[in-house]
Amino acid sequence: MSMSQTEHASNHARERPLKVLSIWHGAVRALNRERYDALAQDTDLALTVLAPKRWSAALPRPLEIEPGGDPRYRLIAASAWLRWHAAFHVYPRLFAVLSQVRPDLIDLYEEPYTLIAWLVAWWRNQFSPGCRLVFTACQNIPKRYPPPFCRMEQYVLRSADGAMALNRDAIKVFRAKGYDGPFEVTPTGIDPVRLRRVDASELRNRLGLARPTVGYLGRLVEEKGVATLLEAAAIGGSDFQILLIGDGPEKPALQRRAQELAVAHRVVWVDSVGSSEVVRHLSCMDALVLPSLTRPHWKEQLGRVLIEAMACEVAVIGSRSGAIPDVISDAGLLFPEGDARALHGALDRILGDVNLRRDLVARGRRRAETDFNWTTIARQIRNVWQQALDRPPLELRRRLPNPGSHYTSLRK
């Protein structure tokens, strides 16, 4: 065992906090940092989070890092280059931060094919081989990337000590690509205290919502399938209003489609709302629909809005795209992708049967409080971290004929 590995083993043997450095471009948003608020509750953890000062990808304008967060972890807001795409972004101070924190474990909340993932894995392998590396994967469709990304991805997969997936299909994808270490589904979470139904009668009146309301909240892009919801509303017998919250390149086409289907008078359009307004707008809805459509290079990776809606006691309906059936489970209704008539039938059931709607709402709230509570998710994250810590360091694994049979906890 090298001196560096010996130091890490002895450090874990001592009673001191586990030093973790988490790297995630999404931590630019205060809402996303609820993940770290939950993790920071553990007193045996010294947590540092590296996030960009500014993020530009998929936004009409750059997003400055939002204030807020639990004081029990340290937030480093650093300048990021190439911040217009998650695959390319990098921090000029990355190696300096890694050398300063000198973590026992790096929690890399980035896909393994990205430049940032490759650089972190390279630094760990070169300068701190006793440190453990855990990545998170969301990609649930097998994709083959051109060089150098395919080579960077393989390097990270060979280097990683543990992994988390946002959905079950991501595990299948990366197992097929050769990753053979600990791998668990750890979806995003919510705060059920903050996310709960409120009185939205004033907002409903202001928006002109006088009838049962079916909502959608998210990006207005073709693969989200919002046109299917408009088509379902056009089927005879429908009398509900539609609240569409969001913006995107598909909005003009959806407005034209609503006119063609003669349902435009029943649609209320609201531009994207801030995280502080999500609860009030969800509370305007009787049901929320996520009608996503699987495409050759994309299928729904989670559907966080379903979890938020369940927390706000809104009945949920989703298509069978990607992770949606796993998120909804028995707390909502499902329909085949793109099938407007089946969606119409599901809406008719929920809006027409008060007892069914109450039952689904209660199931959804319980599911949000238990399965998707950040406290629950934090325990799952710590479990994956411990599995990574229990593995021999990478250099030792390379020497062992059957590494899986030689697990030893470094924290005992």
C-alpha positions, 0 to 999 in steps of 0.5 A, a space after each residue: 500500500 502506498 503512503 497516500 493509501 496508508 494515510 487515507 486508511 488511517 484517517 478513516 480509522 480515526 474518529 473524525 468527520 468524513 471529508 467529502 467534496 461534491 461537484 455539481 453544476 446544478 448546485 447553482 440553484 438554491 433548490 437543488 442544494 436541498 440535497 446538501 442541506 439533508 446530507 449536512 445533518 450528519 455530524 460525521 461529515 465535513 461536506 464541501 460543495 463546488 458549484 459555478 458562479 454562473 451557469 448558461 446552459 438551457 437558459 435564456 440568460 445566465 443564472 447567477 448562483 442563488 443564495 441560501 444553504 445550510 451553514 453546516 457545509 461549505 459552498 465554493 462558488 467558482 468561475 466556470 469555463 464553457 458553461 453553456 454545456 454540461 459536457 464541456 464545462 470546467 473550473 479553472 480552479 478545479 485542481 486547486 480546490 481538490 488539493 485544498 479540500 483533500 477529500 476522502 471521497 469525491 461525489 461527482 454529480 455529473 455524467 461520466 462522459 463529461 470533461 469535468 468527470 474525466 479531469 476529476 478522475 485523472 486528478 484522483 488517480 494521479 494525486 490522491 489514489 486513496 480517495 474514493 470517487 462516486 459518479 451519478 448517471 442520468 442517461 437512460 438510453 445507450 449512447 455512443 459518443 465520439 472521441 474524446 468523450 467515449 474515451 473519457 467516459 471509459 476512463 471514469 467508469 474504470 476509475 470509479 469506486 461507486 455510482 448512483 443512478 437517477 433511474 433503473 435504466 441508467 444502471 443497465 446502460 452503464 453496466 453494459 458499458 463496463 462499470 462493475 462497482 456498487 450502483 444504486 438508484 438514488 432519485 432526486 428528493 423534495 422537502 415535504 414541509 416546504 412542498 404542500 398544498 396551499 390555498 390558491 383560490 386568489 391565484 385561480 381567480 386571477 388566472 381565470 380558472 373556474 372549472 376543473 383544472 388539468 396542468 402541466 409544468 415544465 419545458 415546452 419542447 416536442 419530446 414532453 408531449 404537451 400536444 397530446 394533452 391538447 388533443 385529449 382536451 379536444 375529445 368530446 365530453 371534455 370540460 376541464 381547463 388546462 394550465 400550461 406553465 413553462 416556456 420553450 421553442 415548442 410554444 408557438 406550435 402548441 398555441 397553433 395546435 390549440 387553435 386548430 383543435 378549438 380548445 384555445 379558449 380553455 388554455 391558460 398560458 403562464 411563463 416559467 415561474 420561480 421555485 418560490 411560486 411552484 407550490 401556489 401554481 401546483 395548488 391551482 390544479 386538480 390533476 397534473 399530466 406529464 405526457 412525455 414521448 420517448 425519442 431515439 436520443 431521449 426518454 424521461 429520466 425522472 419527472 421531478 414535477 410528478 414528485 412535486 405535484 404528489 407532495 402538493 396533493 395533486 393527482 398525477 397522470 403520466 405516460 409510460 416514457 422512461 422513469 415515469 412509471 417508477 416515479 408514479 408507482 401506484 399513486 397515479 394513472 399511466 397511459 401509452 405514450 402519444 395516445 390522446 384517447 387513453 389520456 382522455 380516459 384517465 382524465 375522465 376517471 380522475 376528474 369524474 370520480 372523487 373517491 378515486 382522486 382522493 385515494 390517489 392524492 393520499 397515496 401520492 402525498 405518502 409517497 412524497 413524504 416517505 420515498 422522496 423525502 430528502 432525508 430518505 434520499 440522503 440515507 441512500 446516498 450515504 449508503 452508496 458512499 459507504 459501499 465505495 469506502 468499503 472497496 479496496 482503493 483502485 490500485 489494490 483492485 487492479 492487483 487482486 484476482 477477484 476484487 469483489 471477494 476482498 471488501 474491507 471497510 476502511 471505517 471500522 
